[in-house]
Amino acid sequence: MARTDPTHRRRRPGGGSFNTISPGERALRYALLLLVLAITVSPFLWQLSTSLKSLDEDIYTSTPAFLPERPTLDNFVEVARTIPVWSYAANSVVVAAIVVTGNAVGATLAGYALAKLRFRGAKLLLGAFLATLVLPEEVTIVSKYVIVRDLGLADTLPGVALPGAIGMLNVLLMRVAFSSIPPEMDEAAIIDGATAWQRLRHIGLPNVRGMLSVITIFAFIGAWDDFLWPLIVLNDPDHYTLTVGLQYLNGTFTANPRLIAAGTMISFLPIVIVFASLQRFFFRGVAEGAIKG
C-alpha cells in the first residue's frame, strides 16, 4: 500500500499549488488595492490641498491643480476668526468622552454578562440586542428626543451623548470577544473561589483589550462625526458641537471652499490622533473577532 507524503500539496487543475500566487494574480490584487486606495484617499487629499490654497489661486479652473501654487495656513487662521472653532471642539470632546466611557464600561459589562454568566432570560435579552440592530436610527430619533426632553436634557451636551452611551453593536462585539476565552480558564478560577468581578478583571479584560480598543475607536468616531442628532437636540450656539458649528462656514450669500476644507481638516485631526494611538490594539481586536479554524 502506497504511503501518502504529508508534505504533498494539492494541485490546481491548471497547475500550481493552492497556496501559491501567480504573477498575474498578484498584479491584479495590487491593482485592486490601488484602485480602492485612490477612491478612499483622493477626496481627503483634495480637501487638504484646497485648505492650503491661497485666495488668489483659482480652484475652479477647467484643469484643477492638485498641488497648491503657494501653500498657506491662513485658511486655518481664518476659520478660528469666523467661528469659535475651539469652543465647538471642546463641546465635541465632552460628548465623545461621555460616549466612549459609556461604551467602554457598559458594553464591557453587558458583553461579559451575555458571554460568561448564566441567568434566566439571557437568550431573550440577546435577541432584543440583535433586534435593535435591524431598526435604522431615523425610526427611533423622535422617541429618543422625547425621552431626552422629558429628562430635562434638551439643549445640553449630556443630552447629545446619552443615546449613544451604549451601542448595541459594541455589546455584541464584546460578547464575541469574551466568548473566545476558553471556558476552562473561568472554571479554574471558580474552583479557586474567584467571584464574577475577579474573573472579569483578571481573566476577561486582559484578553479583550484589542476588542475594547475597537469599540473605543468606533464610539469616538460615531460621536465626533454625528451631525443630525446634535442639530436636533441643541438650540444654543454656545453648545454646538464641531460638526454642527462648521455649518457657519457656509454662508447664505458667500461660501469660501478653502475655509470649509480647512474646517474639515480641523475636525478630522482628532480622529487621526485617536486611531494612531490605538491602531496596534485595533488590529489585535479585529484578529480576536475573526473566525479561528
C-alpha positions as CSV (number, residue, x, y, z in Angstrom):
1,M,0.0,0.0,0.0
2,A,1.5,3.3,-1.1
3,R,2.2,5.8,1.7
4,T,0.9,9.3,1.4
5,D,3.5,12.1,1.6
6,P,2.3,14.5,4.2
7,T,4.2,17.3,2.5
8,H,2.5,16.7,-0.8
9,R,0.5,19.8,-1.8
10,R,-2.8,19.7,-3.6
11,R,-2.6,21.0,-7.2
12,R,-4.9,23.2,-9.1
13,P,-6.4,22.0,-12.3
14,G,-4.2,24.4,-14.3
15,G,-1.1,23.5,-12.3
16,G,0.4,25.1,-9.2
17,S,-0.5,24.6,-5.6
18,F,-3.4,26.3,-3.9
19,N,-1.2,28.3,-1.6
20,T,0.9,29.9,-4.4
21,I,0.0,33.1,-6.2
22,S,0.8,33.5,-9.9
23,P,2.4,36.8,-11.1
24,G,-0.9,37.7,-12.9
25,E,-3.0,37.2,-9.7
26,R,-0.5,39.2,-7.7
27,A,-0.6,42.1,-10.1
28,L,-4.5,42.0,-10.1
29,R,-4.6,42.2,-6.3
30,Y,-2.3,45.2,-6.2
31,A,-4.2,46.9,-8.9
32,L,-7.5,46.5,-7.0
33,L,-5.8,47.7,-3.8
34,L,-4.5,50.8,-5.5
35,L,-8.0,51.4,-7.0
36,V,-9.7,51.2,-3.6
37,L,-6.9,53.4,-2.1
38,A,-7.4,56.0,-4.8
39,I,-11.2,56.0,-4.2
40,T,-11.0,56.4,-0.4
41,V,-8.0,58.7,-0.1
42,S,-8.4,61.0,-3.0
43,P,-11.3,63.1,-1.5
44,F,-9.3,63.6,1.7
45,L,-6.2,64.7,-0.2
46,W,-8.2,67.1,-2.4
47,Q,-9.7,68.7,0.8
48,L,-6.3,69.0,2.2
49,S,-5.0,70.6,-1.0
50,T,-7.9,73.0,-1.1
51,S,-7.4,74.1,2.5
52,L,-3.8,75.1,1.7
53,K,-4.6,77.2,-1.4
54,S,-4.5,81.0,-1.1
55,L,-7.3,83.3,-2.0
56,D,-5.6,84.5,-5.3
57,E,-5.4,80.9,-6.5
58,D,-8.4,79.8,-8.7
59,I,-9.8,76.4,-7.6
60,Y,-12.4,76.3,-10.4
61,T,-10.1,76.0,-13.3
62,S,-11.0,73.6,-16.1
63,T,-7.9,71.6,-15.3
64,P,-7.7,71.7,-11.5
65,A,-4.3,71.8,-9.9
66,F,-3.8,69.2,-7.2
67,L,-0.8,70.9,-5.5
68,P,-1.2,74.5,-4.2
69,E,1.0,77.0,-6.0
70,R,1.7,78.9,-2.8
71,P,0.7,76.8,0.2
72,T,-0.6,78.9,3.2
73,L,-2.1,78.3,6.6
74,D,-4.2,81.5,6.5
75,N,-7.3,79.5,5.9
76,F,-7.0,77.7,9.2
77,V,-6.4,81.0,11.0
78,E,-9.5,82.5,9.2
79,V,-11.6,79.5,10.4
80,A,-10.8,80.4,14.0
81,R,-11.7,84.0,13.3
82,T,-15.0,83.2,11.6
83,I,-16.4,80.7,14.2
84,P,-15.4,79.8,17.8
85,V,-13.9,76.5,16.5
86,W,-12.0,75.7,19.6
87,S,-15.1,76.1,21.8
88,Y,-17.1,73.8,19.4
89,A,-14.2,71.3,19.5
90,A,-14.3,71.3,23.3
91,N,-18.0,70.6,23.2
92,S,-17.3,67.7,20.9
93,V,-14.6,66.4,23.2
94,V,-17.1,66.4,26.1
95,V,-19.7,64.5,24.1
96,A,-17.1,62.0,22.8
97,A,-15.7,61.4,26.3
98,I,-19.2,60.5,27.6
99,V,-19.9,58.2,24.7
100,V,-16.6,56.5,24.8
101,T,-16.7,56.0,28.6
102,G,-20.3,54.7,28.4
103,N,-19.5,52.2,25.7
104,A,-16.2,51.1,27.3
105,V,-17.8,50.4,30.6
106,G,-21.4,49.5,29.6
107,A,-20.6,47.3,26.6
108,T,-17.9,45.5,28.5
109,L,-20.2,44.7,31.4
110,A,-23.1,43.7,29.2
111,G,-20.9,41.7,26.8
112,Y,-19.3,39.8,29.7
113,A,-22.7,39.0,31.3
114,L,-24.1,37.7,28.0
115,A,-21.0,35.6,27.3
116,K,-19.9,34.2,30.6
117,L,-22.7,34.5,33.2
118,R,-25.7,32.1,33.3
119,F,-29.0,33.8,34.1
120,R,-32.7,33.4,33.2
121,G,-33.7,35.3,30.0
122,A,-30.1,35.6,28.6
123,K,-31.2,34.4,25.1
124,L,-34.2,36.6,25.1
125,L,-32.0,39.6,26.0
126,L,-29.5,38.7,23.3
127,G,-32.4,38.6,20.8
128,A,-33.5,42.0,21.9
129,F,-30.0,43.3,21.3
130,L,-30.0,41.8,17.8
131,A,-33.4,43.2,17.1
132,T,-32.3,46.8,17.8
133,L,-29.7,46.5,15.0
134,V,-32.5,46.0,12.4
135,L,-34.1,49.4,13.1
136,P,-32.5,52.4,11.4
137,E,-31.6,55.3,13.5
138,E,-34.2,57.6,11.8
139,V,-37.0,55.4,13.1
140,T,-36.2,56.0,16.7
141,I,-34.9,59.5,16.6
142,V,-38.3,61.1,17.5
143,S,-38.7,58.8,20.6
144,K,-35.1,59.5,21.6
145,Y,-35.8,63.2,21.5
146,V,-39.0,62.9,23.6
147,I,-37.1,60.9,26.2
148,V,-34.2,63.4,26.3
149,R,-36.6,66.3,26.6
150,D,-38.6,64.7,29.4
151,L,-35.4,64.1,31.3
152,G,-34.7,67.8,31.1
153,L,-31.5,67.2,29.0
154,A,-32.6,69.0,25.8
155,D,-30.1,71.6,24.6
156,T,-27.3,70.1,26.7
157,L,-24.2,68.1,25.9
158,P,-25.2,65.1,28.1
159,G,-28.5,65.0,26.1
160,V,-26.4,64.7,22.9
161,A,-24.3,61.9,24.4
162,L,-26.9,59.9,26.2
163,P,-28.5,57.9,23.3
164,G,-25.0,56.8,22.1
165,A,-23.6,56.0,25.6
166,I,-24.1,52.2,24.9
167,G,-24.1,50.9,21.4
168,M,-25.8,47.5,20.8
169,L,-23.3,46.6,18.2
170,N,-20.5,47.3,20.7
171,V,-22.2,45.0,23.2
172,L,-22.3,42.2,20.7
173,L,-18.7,42.7,19.7
174,M,-17.6,42.4,23.4
175,R,-19.7,39.3,23.8
176,V,-17.9,37.7,20.8
177,A,-14.5,38.7,22.4
178,F,-15.4,37.3,25.8
179,S,-16.9,34.1,24.2
180,S,-13.5,33.4,22.6
181,I,-11.8,33.0,26.0
182,P,-11.6,29.2,26.8
183,P,-14.2,28.3,29.4
184,E,-11.6,26.2,31.3
185,M,-10.0,29.4,32.5
186,D,-13.2,30.5,34.1
187,E,-13.8,27.1,35.6
188,A,-10.4,27.0,37.1
189,A,-11.0,30.5,38.6
190,I,-14.3,29.4,40.0
191,I,-12.7,26.4,41.7
192,D,-10.2,28.8,43.3
193,G,-13.0,30.9,44.7
194,A,-12.9,33.8,42.3
195,T,-16.0,36.0,42.0
196,A,-17.5,37.2,38.8
197,W,-15.9,40.6,39.2
198,Q,-12.5,39.0,39.9
199,R,-12.9,36.8,36.8
200,L,-13.8,39.8,34.7
201,R,-10.8,41.8,36.0
202,H,-8.1,39.2,35.9
203,I,-9.2,36.9,33.1
204,G,-11.7,38.7,30.9
205,L,-10.3,42.2,30.5
206,P,-6.6,41.2,29.8
207,N,-7.9,39.1,26.9
208,V,-10.2,41.6,25.2
209,R,-8.1,44.7,25.2
210,G,-7.9,44.6,21.4
211,M,-11.7,44.5,21.0
212,L,-12.1,47.2,23.7
213,S,-9.9,49.5,21.6
214,V,-12.1,48.7,18.5
215,I,-15.3,49.8,20.2
216,T,-13.5,52.8,21.6
217,I,-12.5,53.9,18.1
218,F,-15.9,53.2,16.7
219,A,-17.6,55.1,19.6
220,F,-15.3,58.1,19.3
221,I,-15.7,58.4,15.5
222,G,-19.5,58.0,15.8
223,A,-19.8,60.7,18.5
224,W,-17.3,63.0,16.9
225,D,-18.8,62.9,13.3
226,D,-22.5,62.9,14.3
227,F,-24.4,65.8,12.8
228,L,-28.1,65.1,12.7
229,W,-28.7,64.3,16.4
230,P,-26.8,67.3,17.8
231,L,-28.5,69.5,15.3
232,I,-31.9,68.4,16.6
233,V,-31.1,68.5,20.4
234,L,-29.0,71.7,20.6
235,N,-30.5,75.2,20.2
236,D,-27.9,77.4,21.9
237,P,-25.0,78.1,19.6
238,D,-22.7,78.0,22.6
239,H,-23.4,74.3,23.0
240,Y,-22.9,73.4,19.4
241,T,-20.5,70.5,18.6
242,L,-17.8,71.0,16.0
243,T,-19.7,69.2,13.1
244,V,-22.8,71.5,13.7
245,G,-20.7,74.6,14.2
246,L,-18.9,74.2,10.9
247,Q,-22.1,74.9,9.0
248,Y,-21.5,78.6,9.7
249,L,-18.5,78.5,7.3
250,N,-21.0,78.0,4.5
251,G,-22.8,81.4,4.4
252,T,-26.1,82.2,2.8
253,F,-24.7,84.6,0.2
254,T,-21.0,83.7,0.2
255,A,-19.1,80.5,0.7
256,N,-15.3,80.0,0.6
257,P,-14.5,76.4,-0.2
258,R,-11.0,77.0,1.3
259,L,-12.4,77.7,4.7
260,I,-14.8,74.8,4.5
261,A,-11.9,72.5,3.6
262,A,-9.8,73.9,6.4
263,G,-12.6,73.3,8.9
264,T,-13.0,69.8,7.7
265,M,-9.3,69.2,8.3
266,I,-9.5,70.6,11.8
267,S,-12.4,68.2,12.6
268,F,-10.6,65.3,11.0
269,L,-7.4,65.7,13.0
270,P,-8.6,64.2,16.4
271,I,-9.8,61.1,14.6
272,V,-6.3,60.6,13.2
273,I,-4.8,61.1,16.6
274,V,-7.1,58.6,18.3
275,F,-6.7,55.9,15.6
276,A,-2.9,56.4,15.6
277,S,-2.8,55.9,19.3
278,L,-4.9,52.7,19.3
279,Q,-4.1,51.2,15.9
280,R,-2.0,48.3,17.3
281,F,-4.8,47.4,19.7
282,F,-7.3,47.9,16.9
283,F,-5.8,45.3,14.6
284,R,-5.4,42.9,17.5
285,G,-9.1,43.3,18.2
286,V,-10.0,42.6,14.6
287,A,-8.0,39.4,14.9
288,E,-9.8,38.5,18.2
289,G,-13.1,38.7,16.4
290,A,-12.0,36.6,13.4
291,I,-13.1,33.0,13.0
292,K,-10.5,30.7,14.2
293,G,-10.1,27.3,12.4
